[in-house]
Amino acid sequence: LKLPKITLLELMTQTTSLRDQLTAVVGICQVEELGVGLLDYLSSLTQANEGDAEYAVLLRMVFKKTFKPFLEMLRNFVYFGEMSDVFGEFVLYEKAQLGMFEVGNFRDLLGFRSNKILGS
């Protein structure tokens, strides 16, 4: 196996894009937000970087992968009345496991996590 000789400068030049993407992923991983706060952060970051083609593609991919569990939870809630937020990351939470005929008021069943609402 014969490897081509490459200088450190050539290596740095050829890996610039990959290093930039890795740096971006590390920055995203250091964000302490969860749930809706993380989605808001990623959405803002994606919109702010639409001009940088490679970075925008990476951010869109990360945003889509992150948004998918939220959409699934929302779909289950809207269509089936099931709350599947096992990590408690989103705005709504289930107060109690009540039977369908025991619920007198919507507020008996669901609550809002005030610290999860944007701007709080």
The first five atom37 places (N, CA, C, CB, O) and aatype in JSON, in Angstrom:
{
  "aatype": [10, 11, 10, 14, 11, 9, 16, 10, 10, 6, 10, 12, 16, 5, 16, 16, 15, 10, 1, 3, 5, 10, 16, 0, 19, 19, 7, 9, 4, 5, 19, 6, 6, 10, 7, 19, 7, 10, 10, 3, 18, 10, 15, 15, 10, 16, 5, 0, 2, 6, 7, 3, 0, 6, 18, 0, 19, 10, 10, 1, 12, 19, 13, 11, 11, 16, 13, 11, 14, 13, 10, 6, 12, 10, 1, 2, 13, 19, 18, 13, 7, 6, 12, 15, 3, 19, 13, 7, 6, 13, 19, 10, 18, 6, 11, 0, 5, 10, 7, 12, 13, 6, 19, 7, 2, 13, 1, 3, 10, 10, 7, 13, 1, 15, 2, 11, 9, 10, 7, 15],
  "atom_mask": [
    [1, 1, 1, 1, 1],
    [1, 1, 1, 1, 1],
    [1, 1, 1, 1, 1],
    [1, 1, 1, 1, 1],
    [1, 1, 1, 1, 1],
    [1, 1, 1, 1, 1],
    [1, 1, 1, 1, 1],
    [1, 1, 1, 1, 1],
    [1, 1, 1, 1, 1],
    [1, 1, 1, 1, 1],
    [1, 1, 1, 1, 1],
    [1, 1, 1, 1, 1],
    [1, 1, 1, 1, 1],
    [1, 1, 1, 1, 1],
    [1, 1, 1, 1, 1],
    [1, 1, 1, 1, 1],
    [1, 1, 1, 1, 1],
    [1, 1, 1, 1, 1],
    [1, 1, 1, 1, 1],
    [1, 1, 1, 1, 1],
    [1, 1, 1, 1, 1],
    [1, 1, 1, 1, 1],
    [1, 1, 1, 1, 1],
    [1, 1, 1, 1, 1],
    [1, 1, 1, 1, 1],
    [1, 1, 1, 1, 1],
    [1, 1, 1, 0, 1],
    [1, 1, 1, 1, 1],
    [1, 1, 1, 1, 1],
    [1, 1, 1, 1, 1],
    [1, 1, 1, 1, 1],
    [1, 1, 1, 1, 1],
    [1, 1, 1, 1, 1],
    [1, 1, 1, 1, 1],
    [1, 1, 1, 0, 1],
    [1, 1, 1, 1, 1],
    [1, 1, 1, 0, 1],
    [1, 1, 1, 1, 1],
    [1, 1, 1, 1, 1],
    [1, 1, 1, 1, 1],
    [1, 1, 1, 1, 1],
    [1, 1, 1, 1, 1],
    [1, 1, 1, 1, 1],
    [1, 1, 1, 1, 1],
    [1, 1, 1, 1, 1],
    [1, 1, 1, 1, 1],
    [1, 1, 1, 1, 1],
    [1, 1, 1, 1, 1],
    [1, 1, 1, 1, 1],
    [1, 1, 1, 1, 1],
    [1, 1, 1, 0, 1],
    [1, 1, 1, 1, 1],
    [1, 1, 1, 1, 1],
    [1, 1, 1, 1, 1],
    [1, 1, 1, 1, 1],
    [1, 1, 1, 1, 1],
    [1, 1, 1, 1, 1],
    [1, 1, 1, 1, 1],
    [1, 1, 1, 1, 1],
    [1, 1, 1, 1, 1],
    [1, 1, 1, 1, 1],
    [1, 1, 1, 1, 1],
    [1, 1, 1, 1, 1],
    [1, 1, 1, 1, 1],
    [1, 1, 1, 1, 1],
    [1, 1, 1, 1, 1],
    [1, 1, 1, 1, 1],
    [1, 1, 1, 1, 1],
    [1, 1, 1, 1, 1],
    [1, 1, 1, 1, 1],
    [1, 1, 1, 1, 1],
    [1, 1, 1, 1, 1],
    [1, 1, 1, 1, 1],
    [1, 1, 1, 1, 1],
    [1, 1, 1, 1, 1],
    [1, 1, 1, 1, 1],
    [1, 1, 1, 1, 1],
    [1, 1, 1, 1, 1],
    [1, 1, 1, 1, 1],
    [1, 1, 1, 1, 1],
    [1, 1, 1, 0, 1],
    [1, 1, 1, 1, 1],
    [1, 1, 1, 1, 1],
    [1, 1, 1, 1, 1],
    [1, 1, 1, 1, 1],
    [1, 1, 1, 1, 1],
    [1, 1, 1, 1, 1],
    [1, 1, 1, 0, 1],
    [1, 1, 1, 1, 1],
    [1, 1, 1, 1, 1],
    [1, 1, 1, 1, 1],
    [1, 1, 1, 1, 1],
    [1, 1, 1, 1, 1],
    [1, 1, 1, 1, 1],
    [1, 1, 1, 1, 1],
    [1, 1, 1, 1, 1],
    [1, 1, 1, 1, 1],
    [1, 1, 1, 1, 1],
    [1, 1, 1, 0, 1],
    [1, 1, 1, 1, 1],
    [1, 1, 1, 1, 1],
    [1, 1, 1, 1, 1],
    [1, 1, 1, 1, 1],
    [1, 1, 1, 0, 1],
    [1, 1, 1, 1, 1],
    [1, 1, 1, 1, 1],
    [1, 1, 1, 1, 1],
    [1, 1, 1, 1, 1],
    [1, 1, 1, 1, 1],
    [1, 1, 1, 1, 1],
    [1, 1, 1, 0, 1],
    [1, 1, 1, 1, 1],
    [1, 1, 1, 1, 1],
    [1, 1, 1, 1, 1],
    [1, 1, 1, 1, 1],
    [1, 1, 1, 1, 1],
    [1, 1, 1, 1, 1],
    [1, 1, 1, 1, 1],
    [1, 1, 1, 0, 1],
    [1, 1, 1, 1, 1]
  ],
  "atom_positions": [
    [[0.85, -1.18, 0.0], [0.0, 0.0, 0.0], [0.89, 1.24, 0.0], [-0.97, 0.0, 1.23], [1.68, 1.47, 0.92]],
    [[0.75, 2.01, -1.04], [1.58, 3.2, -1.17], [0.69, 4.43, -0.97], [2.3, 3.24, -2.55], [-0.23, 4.68, -1.75]],
    [[0.97, 5.2, 0.07], [0.2, 6.39, 0.37], [0.83, 7.61, -0.29], [0.09, 6.6, 1.89], [2.05, 7.73, -0.33]],
    [[0.0, 8.51, -0.8], [0.56, 9.73, -1.4], [1.15, 10.63, -0.31], [-0.52, 10.49, -2.2], [0.65, 10.68, 0.81]],
    [[2.2, 11.32, -0.67], [2.79, 12.27, 0.28], [1.95, 13.54, 0.25], [4.29, 12.57, -0.07], [1.61, 14.06, -0.82]],
    [[1.63, 14.02, 1.42], [0.82, 15.22, 1.53], [1.38, 16.08, 2.65], [-0.69, 14.86, 1.79], [1.79, 15.58, 3.7]],
    [[1.4, 17.37, 2.42], [1.92, 18.28, 3.44], [0.8, 18.63, 4.42], [2.5, 19.56, 2.79], [-0.38, 18.41, 4.15]],
    [[1.2, 19.16, 5.54], [0.23, 19.58, 6.55], [-0.68, 20.68, 5.99], [0.95, 20.07, 7.82], [-1.88, 20.7, 6.27]],
    [[-0.12, 21.58, 5.21], [-0.91, 22.65, 4.61], [-1.96, 22.08, 3.65], [0.0, 23.64, 3.86], [-3.11, 22.54, 3.65]],
    [[-1.58, 21.1, 2.84], [-2.54, 20.46, 1.93], [-3.65, 19.75, 2.71], [-1.82, 19.46, 1.0], [-4.82, 19.82, 2.35]],
    [[-3.26, 19.07, 3.77], [-4.24, 18.39, 4.61], [-5.23, 19.39, 5.22], [-3.54, 17.6, 5.73], [-6.44, 19.16, 5.22]],
    [[-4.72, 20.5, 5.72], [-5.58, 21.54, 6.3], [-6.53, 22.1, 5.25], [-4.73, 22.67, 6.92], [-7.71, 22.31, 5.53]],
    [[-6.03, 22.34, 4.06], [-6.85, 22.89, 2.98], [-7.94, 21.91, 2.56], [-5.98, 23.25, 1.78], [-9.08, 22.31, 2.34]],
    [[-7.58, 20.65, 2.44], [-8.54, 19.65, 1.97], [-9.6, 19.29, 3.02], [-7.81, 18.4, 1.56], [-10.66, 18.75, 2.67]],
    [[-9.34, 19.58, 4.27], [-10.3, 19.22, 5.32], [-11.0, 20.43, 5.93], [-9.6, 18.46, 6.41], [-11.67, 20.3, 6.96]],
    [[-10.87, 21.59, 5.32], [-11.47, 22.81, 5.87], [-12.97, 22.66, 6.06], [-11.18, 23.99, 4.96], [-13.5, 22.96, 7.13]],
    [[-13.66, 22.2, 5.05], [-15.11, 22.06, 5.12], [-15.54, 21.09, 6.22], [-15.66, 21.59, 3.77], [-16.46, 21.37, 6.98]],
    [[-14.87, 19.96, 6.3], [-15.19, 18.96, 7.33], [-14.93, 19.49, 8.73], [-14.39, 17.68, 7.1], [-15.72, 19.26, 9.64]],
    [[-13.82, 20.2, 8.9], [-13.51, 20.78, 10.21], [-14.53, 21.84, 10.6], [-12.1, 21.39, 10.21], [-14.92, 21.92, 11.76]],
    [[-14.97, 22.65, 9.63], [-15.99, 23.65, 9.91], [-17.31, 23.0, 10.32], [-16.22, 24.54, 8.67], [-17.97, 23.47, 11.25]],
    [[-17.69, 21.93, 9.64], [-18.92, 21.23, 9.99], [-18.81, 20.59, 11.37], [-19.24, 20.16, 8.94], [-19.77, 20.63, 12.15]],
    [[-17.68, 20.02, 11.67], [-17.48, 19.42, 12.99], [-17.54, 20.48, 14.09], [-16.13, 18.68, 13.04], [-18.12, 20.25, 15.15]],
    [[-16.94, 21.63, 13.84], [-16.99, 22.74, 14.79], [-18.44, 23.18, 15.01], [-16.14, 23.92, 14.3], [-18.83, 23.47, 16.14]],
    [[-19.23, 23.23, 13.94], [-20.64, 23.62, 14.05], [-21.42, 22.61, 14.88], [-21.26, 23.75, 12.66], [-22.23, 23.0, 15.72]],
    [[-21.18, 21.33, 14.67], [-21.87, 20.29, 15.43], [-21.49, 20.36, 16.91], [-21.55, 18.88, 14.86], [-22.34, 20.21, 17.78]],
    [[-20.22, 20.6, 17.19], [-19.77, 20.74, 18.58], [-20.48, 21.93, 19.23], [-18.23, 20.92, 18.65], [-20.91, 21.84, 20.38]],
    [[-20.6, 23.04, 18.51], [-21.29, 24.21, 19.04], [-22.75, 23.92, 19.35], [0.0, 0.0, 0.0], [-23.27, 24.37, 20.37]],
    [[-23.41, 23.19, 18.47], [-24.82, 22.84, 18.69], [-24.95, 21.92, 19.9], [-25.41, 22.15, 17.43], [-25.89, 22.05, 20.69]],
    [[-24.03, 20.99, 20.05], [-24.08, 20.04, 21.17], [-23.86, 20.71, 22.52], [-23.04, 18.94, 20.98], [-24.25, 20.17, 23.55]],
    [[-23.26, 21.88, 22.54], [-23.01, 22.58, 23.79], [-24.18, 23.45, 24.23], [-21.77, 23.44, 23.65], [-24.14, 24.03, 25.32]],
    [[-25.21, 23.55, 23.41], [-26.4, 24.33, 23.77], [-27.14, 23.6, 24.88], [-27.34, 24.55, 22.53], [-27.33, 22.39, 24.81]],
    [[-27.55, 24.33, 25.91], [-28.2, 23.7, 27.05], [-29.72, 23.66, 26.93], [-27.83, 24.44, 28.31], [-30.39, 23.11, 27.81]],
    [[-30.27, 24.21, 25.88], [-31.72, 24.22, 25.7], [-32.23, 22.81, 25.42], [-32.11, 25.16, 24.55], [-31.5, 21.98, 24.88]],
    [[-33.47, 22.56, 25.78], [-34.15, 21.3, 25.49], [-35.5, 21.61, 24.86], [-34.31, 20.44, 26.77], [-35.99, 22.73, 24.95]],
    [[-36.09, 20.63, 24.24], [-37.46, 20.74, 23.74], [-37.67, 21.91, 22.81], [0.0, 0.0, 0.0], [-36.94, 22.1, 21.84]],
    [[-38.7, 22.7, 23.12], [-39.08, 23.83, 22.27], [-37.97, 24.87, 22.2], [-40.37, 24.48, 22.8], [-37.77, 25.48, 21.16]],
    [[-37.24, 25.06, 23.29], [-36.13, 26.01, 23.3], [-35.04, 25.62, 22.32], [0.0, 0.0, 0.0], [-34.48, 26.47, 21.62]],
    [[-34.73, 24.33, 22.26], [-33.73, 23.83, 21.31], [-34.22, 23.98, 19.88], [-33.39, 22.36, 21.6], [-33.46, 24.39, 19.0]],
    [[-35.49, 23.66, 19.64], [-36.05, 23.82, 18.29], [-36.01, 25.27, 17.86], [-37.5, 23.29, 18.24], [-35.7, 25.57, 16.71]],
    [[-36.34, 26.18, 18.77], [-36.29, 27.61, 18.46], [-34.86, 28.05, 18.14], [-36.86, 28.44, 19.63], [-34.63, 28.78, 17.18]],
    [[-33.91, 27.59, 18.94], [-32.51, 27.93, 18.71], [-32.04, 27.43, 17.34], [-31.63, 27.32, 19.81], [-31.44, 28.18, 16.58]],
    [[-32.33, 26.16, 17.03], [-31.91, 25.59, 15.75], [-32.6, 26.28, 14.57], [-32.21, 24.1, 15.71], [-31.98, 26.5, 13.53]],
    [[-33.87, 26.62, 14.73], [-34.59, 27.32, 13.67], [-33.96, 28.69, 13.4], [-36.08, 27.47, 14.04], [-33.74, 29.06, 12.25]],
    [[-33.69, 29.43, 14.47], [-33.07, 30.75, 14.32], [-31.68, 30.64, 13.69], [-32.97, 31.45, 15.68], [-31.33, 31.43, 12.81]],
    [[-30.9, 29.68, 14.15], [-29.55, 29.48, 13.62], [-29.6, 29.1, 12.14], [-28.82, 28.39, 14.42], [-28.79, 29.59, 11.35]],
    [[-30.54, 28.25, 11.78], [-30.69, 27.83, 10.38], [-31.06, 29.01, 9.5], [-31.76, 26.73, 10.26], [-30.49, 29.2, 8.42]],
    [[-32.02, 29.81, 9.94], [-32.45, 30.98, 9.16], [-31.34, 32.01, 9.03], [-33.68, 31.62, 9.79], [-31.18, 32.62, 7.98]],
    [[-30.57, 32.2, 10.1], [-29.51, 33.2, 10.08], [-28.34, 32.8, 9.18], [-29.01, 33.43, 11.49], [-27.56, 33.65, 8.77]],
    [[-28.21, 31.51, 8.88], [-27.07, 31.03, 8.1], [-27.45, 30.48, 6.73], [-26.34, 29.97, 8.86], [-26.72, 29.66, 6.17]],
    [[-28.57, 30.91, 6.19], [-29.01, 30.44, 4.88], [-28.03, 30.82, 3.77], [-30.38, 30.99, 4.55], [-28.0, 30.16, 2.73]],
    [[-27.23, 31.85, 3.97], [-26.29, 32.29, 2.94], [-25.06, 31.39, 2.8], [0.0, 0.0, 0.0], [-24.42, 31.39, 1.75]],
    [[-24.75, 30.64, 3.82], [-23.6, 29.73, 3.8], [-24.09, 28.35, 3.4], [-22.86, 29.69, 5.19], [-24.65, 27.63, 4.22]],
    [[-23.89, 27.98, 2.14], [-24.51, 26.77, 1.57], [-24.21, 25.5, 2.36], [-24.03, 26.59, 0.15], [-25.14, 24.77, 2.71]],
    [[-22.95, 25.23, 2.65], [-22.6, 23.99, 3.35], [-23.13, 23.98, 4.78], [-21.08, 23.8, 3.37], [-23.67, 22.97, 5.24]],
    [[-22.98, 25.1, 5.48], [-23.44, 25.2, 6.86], [-24.96, 25.11, 6.92], [-22.95, 26.53, 7.49], [-25.51, 24.48, 7.81]],
    [[-25.64, 25.75, 5.96], [-27.1, 25.72, 5.92], [-27.62, 24.3, 5.71], [-27.63, 26.64, 4.81], [-28.61, 23.91, 6.33]],
    [[-26.97, 23.53, 4.86], [-27.38, 22.13, 4.63], [-27.24, 21.33, 5.92], [-26.54, 21.48, 3.49], [-28.14, 20.57, 6.28]],
    [[-26.13, 21.5, 6.61], [-25.9, 20.8, 7.87], [-26.96, 21.2, 8.91], [-24.49, 21.09, 8.41], [-27.53, 20.35, 9.58]],
    [[-27.21, 22.5, 9.03], [-28.18, 22.98, 10.01], [-29.59, 22.5, 9.7], [-28.16, 24.51, 10.07], [-30.33, 22.12, 10.6]],
    [[-29.96, 22.5, 8.42], [-31.29, 21.99, 8.04], [-31.43, 20.52, 8.4], [-31.53, 22.18, 6.53], [-32.47, 20.09, 8.9]],
    [[-30.38, 19.75, 8.16], [-30.43, 18.32, 8.49], [-30.58, 18.12, 10.0], [-29.16, 17.62, 7.98], [-31.4, 17.31, 10.44]],
    [[-29.8, 18.84, 10.79], [-29.89, 18.73, 12.25], [-31.27, 19.17, 12.73], [-28.78, 19.57, 12.94], [-31.86, 18.53, 13.6]],
    [[-31.79, 20.27, 12.18], [-33.11, 20.77, 12.58], [-34.2, 19.74, 12.26], [-33.42, 22.11, 11.87], [-35.07, 19.48, 13.09]],
    [[-34.16, 19.17, 11.06], [-35.17, 18.18, 10.68], [-35.13, 16.96, 11.59], [-34.98, 17.74, 9.23], [-36.18, 16.47, 12.02]],
    [[-33.93, 16.47, 11.89], [-33.79, 15.3, 12.77], [-34.27, 15.62, 14.19], [-32.33, 14.82, 12.8], [-34.84, 14.76, 14.86]],
    [[-34.03, 16.84, 14.64], [-34.44, 17.25, 15.98], [-35.94, 17.51, 16.05], [-33.68, 18.5, 16.41], [-36.56, 17.26, 17.08]],
    [[-36.51, 18.01, 14.97], [-37.93, 18.37, 14.94], [-38.83, 17.14, 14.83], [-38.2, 19.31, 13.76], [-39.99, 17.18, 15.25]],
    [[-38.32, 16.06, 14.27], [-39.13, 14.86, 14.03], [-39.8, 14.3, 15.3], [-38.26, 13.79, 13.41], [-40.99, 14.01, 15.24]],
    [[-39.09, 14.14, 16.43], [-39.77, 13.63, 17.63], [-40.88, 14.56, 18.12], [-38.76, 13.43, 18.74], [-41.91, 14.09, 18.62]],
    [[-40.67, 15.88, 17.99], [-41.71, 16.83, 18.39], [-42.95, 16.66, 17.52], [-41.19, 18.28, 18.31], [-44.07, 16.65, 18.03]],
    [[-42.76, 16.54, 16.21], [-43.9, 16.34, 15.31], [-44.63, 15.04, 15.61], [-43.44, 16.37, 13.86], [-45.86, 14.98, 15.55]],
    [[-43.88, 14.0, 15.92], [-44.49, 12.71, 16.26], [-45.31, 12.83, 17.54], [-43.39, 11.63, 16.43], [-46.43, 12.31, 17.62]],
    [[-44.76, 13.52, 18.55], [-45.5, 13.73, 19.79], [-46.77, 14.54, 19.53], [-44.61, 14.45, 20.83], [-47.84, 14.21, 20.05]],
    [[-46.65, 15.58, 18.73], [-47.79, 16.42, 18.4], [-48.85, 15.64, 17.63], [-47.34, 17.64, 17.6], [-50.04, 15.79, 17.89]],
    [[-48.43, 14.83, 16.69], [-49.36, 13.99, 15.92], [-50.1, 13.03, 16.83], [-48.6, 13.21, 14.82], [-51.32, 12.89, 16.73]],
    [[-49.39, 12.37, 17.72], [-50.03, 11.44, 18.66], [-51.02, 12.16, 19.57], [-48.98, 10.72, 19.5], [-52.07, 11.62, 19.91]],
    [[-50.67, 13.38, 19.96], [-51.56, 14.15, 20.83], [-52.82, 14.58, 20.09], [-50.82, 15.38, 21.38], [-53.93, 14.42, 20.6]],
    [[-52.66, 15.11, 18.88], [-53.8, 15.63, 18.12], [-54.71, 14.51, 17.63], [-53.31, 16.45, 16.94], [-55.93, 14.6, 17.77]],
    [[-54.14, 13.47, 17.06], [-54.96, 12.42, 16.44], [-55.42, 11.33, 17.4], [-54.2, 11.8, 15.33], [-56.48, 10.74, 17.21]],
    [[-54.62, 11.05, 18.43], [-54.95, 9.93, 19.31], [-55.17, 10.32, 20.77], [-53.87, 8.9, 19.24], [-55.56, 9.49, 21.58]],
    [[-54.92, 11.58, 21.1], [-55.07, 12.03, 22.48], [-54.02, 11.44, 23.41], [0.0, 0.0, 0.0], [-54.23, 11.38, 24.62]],
    [[-52.89, 11.01, 22.86], [-51.82, 10.42, 23.66], [-50.69, 11.42, 23.86], [-51.28, 9.14, 22.98], [-50.27, 12.09, 22.92]],
    [[-50.2, 11.51, 25.09], [-49.07, 12.37, 25.38], [-47.83, 11.49, 25.5], [-49.31, 13.21, 26.69], [-47.74, 10.67, 26.42]],
    [[-46.89, 11.66, 24.59], [-45.72, 10.77, 24.55], [-44.41, 11.52, 24.8], [-45.65, 10.07, 23.21], [-43.37, 11.16, 24.23]],
    [[-44.44, 12.53, 25.63], [-43.25, 13.32, 25.94], [-42.53, 12.69, 27.14], [-43.63, 14.81, 26.24], [-42.63, 13.19, 28.26]],
    [[-41.82, 11.6, 26.9], [-41.23, 10.82, 27.99], [-40.12, 11.55, 28.75], [-40.68, 9.54, 27.44], [-39.86, 11.23, 29.91]],
    [[-39.48, 12.53, 28.13], [-38.4, 13.24, 28.79], [-38.84, 14.59, 29.36], [-37.27, 13.46, 27.83], [-38.02, 15.3, 29.95]],
    [[-40.11, 14.95, 29.21], [-40.61, 16.21, 29.76], [-39.96, 17.44, 29.16], [0.0, 0.0, 0.0], [-39.65, 18.39, 29.87]],
    [[-39.74, 17.42, 27.85], [-39.01, 18.51, 27.2], [-39.91, 19.57, 26.57], [-38.12, 17.94, 26.15], [-39.43, 20.65, 26.24]],
    [[-41.18, 19.3, 26.41], [-42.01, 20.21, 25.64], [-43.0, 20.95, 26.52], [-42.74, 19.46, 24.57], [-43.02, 20.76, 27.74]],
    [[-43.8, 21.78, 25.93], [-44.64, 22.73, 26.65], [-45.76, 22.07, 27.45], [-45.24, 23.71, 25.68], [-46.02, 22.47, 28.59]],
    [[-46.41, 21.07, 26.9], [-47.52, 20.41, 27.58], [-47.05, 19.22, 28.39], [-48.57, 19.97, 26.57], [-46.06, 18.57, 28.06]],
    [[-47.77, 18.94, 29.47], [-47.53, 17.71, 30.2], [-48.86, 17.13, 30.65], [-46.59, 17.95, 31.42], [-49.84, 17.86, 30.82]],
    [[-48.88, 15.84, 30.83], [-50.09, 15.14, 31.23], [-50.17, 15.14, 32.75], [-50.13, 13.69, 30.66], [-49.25, 14.67, 33.43]],
    [[-51.26, 15.68, 33.3], [-51.4, 15.77, 34.75], [-51.74, 14.42, 35.37], [-52.47, 16.78, 35.12], [-51.17, 14.04, 36.39]],
    [[-52.67, 13.72, 34.76], [-53.12, 12.46, 35.35], [-53.63, 11.53, 34.27], [-54.22, 12.7, 36.41], [-54.01, 11.96, 33.18]],
    [[-53.63, 10.27, 34.58], [-54.19, 9.27, 33.67], [-55.68, 9.13, 34.02], [-53.44, 7.88, 33.79], [-56.05, 8.29, 34.83]],
    [[-56.5, 9.94, 33.41], [-57.93, 9.89, 33.66], [-58.63, 9.16, 32.53], [-58.51, 11.31, 33.81], [-58.19, 9.19, 31.39]],
    [[-59.71, 8.5, 32.87], [-60.5, 7.84, 31.83], [-61.2, 8.88, 30.98], [0.0, 0.0, 0.0], [-61.34, 10.04, 31.38]],
    [[-61.64, 8.48, 29.8], [-62.25, 9.41, 28.86], [-63.47, 10.11, 29.48], [-62.66, 8.68, 27.58], [-63.7, 11.28, 29.19]],
    [[-64.24, 9.42, 30.31], [-65.46, 10.0, 30.85], [-65.23, 10.69, 32.2], [-66.51, 8.94, 31.0], [-66.16, 11.26, 32.76]],
    [[-64.02, 10.64, 32.71], [-63.7, 11.28, 33.98], [-63.24, 12.72, 33.81], [-62.64, 10.48, 34.7], [-63.22, 13.48, 34.78]],
    [[-62.87, 13.09, 32.62], [-62.33, 14.44, 32.4], [-63.47, 15.44, 32.36], [-61.51, 14.49, 31.09], [-64.31, 15.4, 31.45]],
    [[-63.5, 16.32, 33.34], [-64.53, 17.35, 33.37], [-64.09, 18.6, 32.63], [0.0, 0.0, 0.0], [-64.92, 19.34, 32.11]],
    [[-62.81, 18.83, 32.59], [-62.27, 20.04, 32.01], [-60.92, 19.69, 31.39], [-62.13, 21.17, 33.08], [-60.18, 18.84, 31.9]],
    [[-60.6, 20.35, 30.3], [-59.32, 20.15, 29.62], [-58.16, 20.39, 30.57], [-59.2, 21.07, 28.39], [-57.13, 19.72, 30.49]],
    [[-58.33, 21.36, 31.49], [-57.26, 21.69, 32.44], [-57.02, 20.58, 33.46], [-57.59, 22.99, 33.17], [-55.96, 20.53, 34.09]],
    [[-58.01, 19.68, 33.62], [-57.81, 18.54, 34.52], [-56.81, 17.55, 33.94], [-59.15, 17.84, 34.79], [-56.17, 16.81, 34.69]],
    [[-56.68, 17.55, 32.64], [-55.87, 16.55, 31.96], [-54.46, 17.03, 31.61], [-56.56, 16.12, 30.71], [-53.5, 16.28, 31.75]],
    [[-54.35, 18.29, 31.17], [-53.06, 18.81, 30.69], [-52.66, 20.07, 31.44], [-53.13, 19.1, 29.2], [-53.51, 20.81, 31.92]],
    [[-51.36, 20.28, 31.53], [-50.84, 21.51, 32.1], [-49.75, 22.06, 31.2], [0.0, 0.0, 0.0], [-49.28, 21.38, 30.29]],
    [[-49.35, 23.3, 31.47], [-48.27, 23.93, 30.72], [-47.04, 24.02, 31.6], [-48.69, 25.34, 30.21], [-47.12, 24.36, 32.78]],
    [[-45.9, 23.71, 31.02], [-44.63, 23.93, 31.71], [-44.24, 25.37, 31.43], [-43.5, 22.9, 31.24], [-43.77, 25.69, 30.33]],
    [[-44.44, 26.25, 32.38], [-44.22, 27.68, 32.14], [-42.78, 27.98, 31.76], [-44.6, 28.48, 33.37], [-42.53, 28.92, 31.01]],
    [[-41.82, 27.21, 32.27], [-40.43, 27.48, 31.93], [-40.06, 26.98, 30.54], [-39.53, 26.84, 32.95], [-38.94, 27.22, 30.09]],
    [[-40.95, 26.3, 29.85], [-40.67, 25.79, 28.51], [-41.24, 26.7, 27.42], [-41.24, 24.39, 28.35], [-40.93, 26.53, 26.24]],
    [[-42.07, 27.66, 27.81], [-42.67, 28.55, 26.82], [-41.62, 29.56, 26.39], [-43.93, 29.26, 27.4], [-40.91, 30.13, 27.22]],
    [[-41.53, 29.8, 25.1], [-40.51, 30.7, 24.56], [-40.61, 32.07, 25.21], [-40.65, 30.83, 23.04], [-41.71, 32.6, 25.42]],
    [[-39.48, 32.62, 25.52], [-39.43, 33.95, 26.1], [-39.51, 33.93, 27.62], [0.0, 0.0, 0.0], [-39.4, 34.98, 28.25]],
    [[-39.69, 32.77, 28.22], [-39.76, 32.68, 29.68], [-38.43, 32.28, 30.25], [-40.84, 31.69, 30.12], [-38.29, 32.15, 31.47]]
  ]
}
